[in-house]
Amino acid sequence: MKNYRFIGKTSKESFLIKGINVFSEKWKTTGECISVVNPQNGKNYTFSKYIIDDVEFVAGKDSYGYWLFFVET
């Protein structure tokens, strides 16, 4: 089983992963759903995994409308 680490959250249309603003790019789904835990409140989520060029990440919105981002460790 792969592990994912929380790398941040945003309510804006700007978030950088490896220098790429993910909101400026087209996200391609990998078809995978990943279970993650928000370390800030301990809540479990199941989000889709995406890829932009060679950057893979897991992302989804929490119940407050924030985008949460995770990458494989």
C-alpha positions as CSV (number, residue, x, y, z in Angstrom):
1,M,0.0,0.0,0.0
2,K,1.3,3.4,-1.0
3,N,1.5,6.2,1.5
4,Y,0.7,9.8,0.8
5,R,1.7,13.0,2.6
6,F,-0.3,16.2,3.0
7,I,1.4,19.0,1.2
8,G,-1.1,21.8,1.7
9,K,-4.5,23.3,1.1
10,T,-6.0,26.3,-0.6
11,S,-9.3,28.0,-1.2
12,K,-7.8,30.0,-4.1
13,E,-7.1,29.0,-7.7
14,S,-3.4,28.8,-7.1
15,F,-1.3,26.0,-5.7
16,L,2.3,25.0,-6.7
17,I,3.5,21.4,-6.8
18,K,7.1,21.1,-8.0
19,G,6.9,24.7,-9.4
20,I,3.7,24.0,-11.4
21,N,0.5,26.0,-10.6
22,V,-1.8,23.0,-10.9
23,F,-4.8,25.3,-11.5
24,S,-3.2,26.6,-14.7
25,E,-2.9,23.1,-16.1
26,K,-5.3,20.3,-17.3
27,W,-5.5,17.5,-14.7
28,K,-5.6,14.0,-16.1
29,T,-7.1,11.4,-13.8
30,T,-5.2,8.2,-13.3
31,G,-8.5,6.4,-12.6
32,E,-7.3,5.7,-9.0
33,C,-9.1,6.7,-5.8
34,I,-6.9,7.2,-2.8
35,S,-7.8,7.2,0.9
36,V,-6.0,10.0,2.7
37,V,-6.2,11.7,6.1
38,N,-6.2,15.4,6.7
39,P,-3.5,15.8,9.4
40,Q,-5.0,19.1,10.5
41,N,-8.2,17.6,11.7
42,G,-7.8,13.8,11.4
43,K,-10.7,13.4,8.9
44,N,-10.5,10.7,6.3
45,Y,-11.2,11.4,2.6
46,T,-11.2,9.5,-0.6
47,F,-9.9,11.6,-3.5
48,S,-8.9,11.0,-7.1
49,K,-5.3,10.8,-8.2
50,Y,-4.2,13.1,-11.0
51,I,-1.2,13.7,-13.2
52,I,0.2,16.7,-15.0
53,D,3.2,15.9,-17.1
54,D,5.3,13.7,-14.7
55,V,3.8,15.2,-11.5
56,E,1.3,12.9,-9.8
57,F,-0.9,14.1,-6.9
58,V,-4.1,13.4,-5.0
59,A,-6.5,16.2,-4.6
60,G,-10.1,17.0,-3.6
61,K,-12.2,19.4,-1.6
62,D,-12.9,19.1,2.1
63,S,-16.2,19.9,3.7
64,Y,-15.2,23.6,4.1
65,G,-14.4,24.0,0.4
66,Y,-10.7,23.9,0.6
67,W,-8.6,22.0,-1.9
68,L,-6.4,19.5,-0.1
69,F,-3.3,18.1,-1.9
70,F,-1.2,15.0,-1.2
71,V,1.8,13.4,-2.9
72,E,3.2,9.9,-2.7
73,T,5.9,9.4,-0.1
